[in-house]
Amino acid sequence: MLSLTEVESLARAAHAGQTDKAGEPYAGHLHAVAEGVRRRGGDADQIAAAWLHDAVEDDALTERWLREAALSRRTKDIVLALTKRPGEAPEAYADRILATPGARLVKEADLAHNADPARLAVLDPATGARLTAKYARMRALLGLDAPDAG
């Protein structure tokens, strides 16, 4: 099995050169989500999934790579649950997350970082407002309380 250090290195390499909506290196988001999972009491499977949560969706790694990787079945299931499918309704996405043990906590950490006011403040007002509404809707679909700082 890959260690968390190896998973982190793989995720950083897979997303090298990518930036978030604010133009920051994408690895910073992955690190924040992994730390958010850790702070929320997540286990090693969930932390590994946090590092990889956008890898398949962003075409940084293939689904085949994920299936064949030396990762736990649970980590793979969480990553696949968090991988949005083209044209997928938010309700279907939320239902899949809720049906996958461990995925909700990872998505909670992802949403918390995405909705961080400091991150949203550097975006143009229309984009910030659109994303704030999008993240609030997903939090509601997942039955999460108001966003926190992590």
GIZIMO-V650587 format. One record per run of one state. SS is the DSSP state (H for helix, E for strand, L for the rest). FROM is the first residue (numbers start at 1). TO is the last residue. If there is no record, write none. Layout:
# GIZIMO-V650587
ss=SS from=FROM to=TO
ss=SS from=FROM to=TO
This chain:
# GIZIMO-V650587
ss=L from=1 to=3
ss=H from=4 to=14
ss=L from=15 to=18
ss=E from=19 to=19
ss=L from=20 to=24
ss=E from=25 to=25
ss=H from=26 to=39
ss=L from=40 to=43
ss=H from=44 to=52
ss=L from=53 to=62
ss=H from=63 to=68
ss=L from=69 to=72
ss=H from=73 to=82
ss=L from=83 to=89
ss=H from=90 to=99
ss=L from=100 to=102
ss=H from=103 to=114
ss=L from=115 to=116
ss=H from=117 to=121
ss=L from=122 to=124
ss=H from=125 to=141
ss=L from=142 to=150
